[in-house]
Amino acid sequence: MNGASREALAAARERLDALTDSTSVDAAKLADELAAVTALLDREVSLRRVLTDPSQAGEAKAELAQRLLGGQVGGEAVDLLAGMVRSRWSQSRDLVDALEELADTADLTAAQKAGTLDDVEDELFRFGRIVSSSTGLRAALTDRAASKAAKSELLRSLLGGRARATTERLVTRLVTAPRGRSLESGLESLSKLAADRRDRMVAVVTSAVPLSDVQKQRLGAALAKLYGRPMHLNLDVDPEVVGGIRVQVGDEVINGSLADRIEDAGRRLAS
């Protein structure tokens, strides 16, 4: 997003944080309701265009949203949407993207309040690794001909009882309503949102053998010092990373593996 949409999303995030700070607000229920509104506006193109029409007064659009959704979802979800449509959006689709993000954030906030956010982060990462290593599973989850019910049932068989309820809800929404996103990019976005709940960055750490607790603590502290922010480590094991580790933070790769140092030395000798 850029311009007006970026500012509108920032304001919506602040309103969501203010709402979910209240102990009386059920963040998981709010997430489900925001996801339902997302699905509605994604489906009803003409409606979302009306709600983002810059020629219409913000208060009139807010009143329309309240009339349409009052009684259908809770007051918190209605108030959030009303505030969002009062803002200006660069594109009508940006409103739907923002609502989707708020739904995911509300679910992650519920996990944070329950003390399970770290588990959710790890489960999202591990599920992504499972999908990337199984072409059959990825094909089943991204098959456009498969029904939402069939995909939900498949995910329930994979995650039910093995992962946190928040993880299952987030992944199910992504798989059944990808809205143009690839499964991989959607999981990556969810992981970033989870890290942002604690203002942390995510480092994908690949090592030849599992790291010890001491090694993880030292690496996390070193990366936090390097980037100036707390760092969440997503750990993966790859026997081909001989004698070291490979760390990726966003688009940046810190290559510390023995295999890569040997390859680099070979290139220097060849030149």
C-alpha positions as CSV (number, residue, x, y, z in Angstrom):
1,M,0.0,0.0,0.0
2,N,1.1,3.6,-0.5
3,G,-0.1,7.1,0.1
4,A,-3.6,7.4,1.6
5,S,-4.0,3.7,2.1
6,R,-0.9,3.4,4.1
7,E,-2.1,6.2,6.5
8,A,-5.5,4.6,6.7
9,L,-4.1,1.2,7.6
10,A,-1.8,2.7,10.2
11,A,-4.8,4.4,11.8
12,A,-6.9,1.2,11.7
13,R,-4.0,-0.7,13.4
14,E,-4.0,1.8,16.2
15,R,-7.8,1.5,16.7
16,L,-7.5,-2.3,16.7
17,D,-4.7,-2.2,19.3
18,A,-6.8,0.1,21.5
19,L,-9.8,-2.2,21.2
20,T,-7.9,-5.4,22.0
21,D,-6.1,-3.9,24.9
22,S,-9.4,-4.1,26.7
23,T,-9.9,-7.3,28.7
24,S,-13.6,-7.3,27.8
25,V,-13.0,-7.7,24.1
26,D,-12.8,-11.3,22.7
27,A,-10.0,-10.9,20.2
28,A,-10.5,-14.3,18.6
29,K,-14.2,-13.6,18.1
30,L,-13.3,-10.2,16.6
31,A,-10.9,-11.9,14.2
32,D,-13.7,-14.2,13.0
33,E,-16.0,-11.2,12.4
34,L,-13.4,-9.2,10.6
35,A,-12.6,-12.2,8.4
36,A,-16.4,-12.4,7.6
37,V,-16.5,-8.7,6.6
38,T,-13.3,-9.3,4.5
39,A,-15.0,-12.1,2.6
40,L,-18.1,-10.0,2.1
41,L,-16.3,-7.0,0.7
42,D,-14.0,-9.2,-1.4
43,R,-17.1,-10.7,-3.0
44,E,-19.2,-7.5,-3.3
45,V,-17.0,-5.3,-5.5
46,S,-19.6,-2.6,-6.0
47,L,-20.1,-2.3,-2.2
48,R,-16.5,-1.8,-1.4
49,R,-16.2,0.8,-4.2
50,V,-19.1,2.7,-2.6
51,L,-17.4,2.5,0.8
52,T,-14.1,3.8,-0.6
53,D,-15.5,6.4,-3.0
54,P,-13.5,9.6,-2.3
55,S,-16.4,11.7,-3.6
56,Q,-18.7,10.6,-0.8
57,A,-18.5,12.0,2.7
58,G,-16.8,9.8,5.2
59,E,-19.6,10.0,7.8
60,A,-22.2,8.9,5.1
61,K,-20.0,5.9,4.3
62,A,-19.6,5.1,8.0
63,E,-23.4,5.2,8.5
64,L,-23.9,2.9,5.5
65,A,-21.5,0.4,6.9
66,Q,-23.3,0.5,10.3
67,R,-26.7,0.0,8.7
68,L,-25.4,-3.0,6.6
69,L,-23.5,-4.8,9.3
70,G,-25.3,-3.7,12.5
71,G,-26.6,-6.9,14.1
72,Q,-24.6,-9.1,11.7
73,V,-21.3,-8.8,13.5
74,G,-20.3,-7.3,16.9
75,G,-20.2,-3.7,17.7
76,E,-16.3,-3.7,17.8
77,A,-16.1,-5.0,14.2
78,V,-18.7,-2.5,13.0
79,D,-16.9,0.4,14.7
80,L,-13.6,-0.6,13.2
81,L,-15.0,-0.8,9.7
82,A,-16.9,2.6,10.2
83,G,-13.6,4.2,11.1
84,M,-11.8,2.7,8.2
85,V,-14.3,3.9,5.6
86,R,-14.1,7.4,7.0
87,S,-10.5,7.3,5.8
88,R,-9.3,7.7,2.3
89,W,-8.0,4.7,0.4
90,S,-5.9,4.8,-2.8
91,Q,-7.7,1.7,-4.2
92,S,-10.9,0.0,-3.1
93,R,-9.0,-3.4,-2.8
94,D,-6.7,-1.8,-0.2
95,L,-9.6,-1.7,2.3
96,V,-10.2,-5.4,1.9
97,D,-6.4,-6.2,2.3
98,A,-6.4,-4.0,5.4
99,L,-9.4,-5.8,6.9
100,E,-7.7,-9.2,6.3
101,E,-4.6,-8.0,8.1
102,L,-6.6,-6.8,11.0
103,A,-8.4,-10.2,11.3
104,D,-5.1,-12.0,11.4
105,T,-3.6,-9.5,13.9
106,A,-6.6,-9.9,16.2
107,D,-6.1,-13.7,16.2
108,L,-2.4,-13.2,16.9
109,T,-3.3,-10.8,19.7
110,A,-5.6,-13.4,21.2
111,A,-2.6,-15.9,21.2
112,Q,-0.4,-13.2,22.7
113,K,-2.8,-12.7,25.6
114,A,-3.0,-16.4,26.1
115,G,0.8,-16.7,26.2
116,T,0.9,-18.9,23.1
117,L,2.2,-16.5,20.5
118,D,5.7,-18.1,20.4
119,D,4.1,-21.5,19.7
120,V,2.0,-20.1,16.9
121,E,5.0,-18.5,15.3
122,D,6.9,-21.8,15.4
123,E,3.9,-23.8,14.1
124,L,3.4,-21.4,11.2
125,F,7.1,-21.8,10.3
126,R,7.0,-25.6,10.6
127,F,3.8,-25.9,8.5
128,G,5.5,-23.8,5.8
129,R,8.4,-26.2,5.8
130,I,6.1,-29.2,5.6
131,V,4.3,-27.6,2.6
132,S,7.5,-26.7,0.8
133,S,8.8,-30.3,1.1
134,S,5.6,-32.0,0.0
135,T,4.4,-31.2,-3.6
136,G,1.4,-33.4,-3.1
137,L,0.2,-31.6,0.0
138,R,0.8,-28.2,-1.6
139,A,-1.2,-29.3,-4.7
140,A,-4.1,-30.4,-2.6
141,L,-4.2,-27.2,-0.6
142,T,-4.0,-24.9,-3.6
143,D,-6.2,-26.9,-5.9
144,R,-8.8,-24.5,-7.3
145,A,-11.2,-27.3,-8.1
146,A,-11.3,-28.5,-4.4
147,S,-14.0,-27.1,-2.2
148,K,-13.3,-25.0,0.9
149,A,-14.9,-27.7,3.0
150,A,-12.5,-30.3,1.6
151,K,-9.5,-28.1,2.3
152,S,-10.7,-27.3,5.8
153,E,-11.1,-31.0,6.5
154,L,-7.6,-31.8,5.2
155,L,-6.2,-29.1,7.4
156,R,-8.2,-30.3,10.4
157,S,-6.7,-33.8,9.9
158,L,-3.2,-32.3,9.7
159,L,-3.4,-29.7,12.5
160,G,-6.3,-30.6,14.7
161,G,-4.9,-31.5,18.1
162,R,-1.3,-31.0,16.9
163,A,-1.3,-27.2,16.7
164,R,-2.7,-24.3,18.5
165,A,-6.3,-23.3,17.6
166,T,-5.0,-19.9,16.5
167,T,-2.6,-21.5,14.0
168,E,-5.3,-23.7,12.6
169,R,-7.6,-20.7,12.1
170,L,-5.0,-18.6,10.4
171,V,-3.9,-21.3,8.1
172,T,-7.4,-22.4,7.3
173,R,-8.4,-18.8,6.3
174,L,-5.3,-18.5,4.2
175,V,-5.9,-21.8,2.3
176,T,-9.6,-21.4,1.8
177,A,-9.5,-17.7,0.9
178,P,-6.0,-16.9,-0.5
179,R,-7.2,-13.8,-2.4
180,G,-4.5,-14.1,-5.0
181,R,-1.7,-14.9,-2.6
182,S,0.5,-17.9,-2.9
183,L,0.5,-20.2,0.0
184,E,4.2,-19.5,0.7
185,S,3.8,-15.7,0.6
186,G,0.7,-15.9,2.8
187,L,2.5,-18.0,5.5
188,E,5.5,-15.6,5.3
189,S,3.1,-12.6,5.9
190,L,1.5,-14.3,8.9
191,S,4.9,-15.0,10.4
192,K,5.9,-11.4,10.0
193,L,2.6,-10.3,11.6
194,A,3.3,-12.6,14.5
195,A,6.8,-11.2,15.0
196,D,5.5,-7.6,14.8
197,R,3.2,-8.3,17.8
198,R,6.4,-8.2,19.9
199,D,8.2,-5.7,17.6
200,R,10.5,-8.5,16.6
201,M,12.2,-9.4,13.4
202,V,12.2,-13.0,12.1
203,A,15.4,-14.8,11.2
204,V,15.3,-18.1,9.4
205,V,18.2,-20.1,10.7
206,T,19.3,-23.2,8.8
207,S,21.9,-25.4,10.4
208,A,23.5,-28.8,9.8
209,V,22.4,-30.1,13.2
210,P,19.9,-28.7,15.8
211,L,21.3,-25.8,17.7
212,S,21.6,-26.0,21.5
213,D,19.7,-23.6,23.8
214,V,22.9,-21.7,24.5
215,Q,23.7,-21.4,20.8
216,K,20.2,-20.1,20.1
217,Q,20.5,-17.5,22.8
218,R,23.8,-16.3,21.6
219,L,22.7,-16.1,18.0
220,G,19.5,-14.3,18.9
221,A,21.5,-11.8,21.0
222,A,24.0,-11.2,18.2
223,L,21.3,-10.7,15.6
224,A,19.3,-8.4,17.9
225,K,22.5,-6.3,18.4
226,L,23.2,-6.3,14.6
227,Y,19.7,-5.2,13.6
228,G,18.8,-3.1,16.6
229,R,15.5,-5.1,17.3
230,P,14.5,-8.2,19.1
231,M,14.8,-11.3,16.9
232,H,12.6,-14.4,16.7
233,L,14.5,-17.4,15.3
234,N,12.7,-19.9,13.0
235,L,15.0,-22.9,13.1
236,D,15.4,-25.5,10.3
237,V,17.9,-28.3,9.9
238,D,19.6,-29.2,6.6
239,P,22.4,-31.7,6.6
240,E,23.9,-30.1,3.5
241,V,24.8,-27.0,5.5
242,V,28.2,-28.5,6.6
243,G,29.7,-27.2,9.8
244,G,27.8,-24.0,10.2
245,I,24.7,-22.0,9.8
246,R,22.8,-19.9,7.2
247,V,20.7,-17.0,8.5
248,Q,18.1,-15.1,6.4
249,V,16.5,-11.9,7.7
250,G,14.0,-10.6,5.2
251,D,15.8,-10.5,1.8
252,E,19.3,-10.4,3.4
253,V,21.2,-13.6,3.8
254,I,24.1,-14.0,6.3
255,N,26.1,-16.9,5.0
256,G,28.1,-18.5,7.8
257,S,28.3,-22.1,6.6
258,L,31.5,-24.0,6.1
259,A,30.4,-25.2,2.7
260,D,29.8,-21.6,1.5
261,R,33.2,-20.5,2.9
262,I,34.9,-23.3,1.0
263,E,33.0,-22.3,-2.2
264,D,34.0,-18.7,-1.7
265,A,37.6,-19.6,-1.2
266,G,37.5,-21.7,-4.4
267,R,36.2,-18.7,-6.3
268,R,39.0,-16.5,-5.0
269,L,41.6,-19.1,-6.0
270,A,40.1,-19.4,-9.4
271,S,40.3,-15.6,-9.9
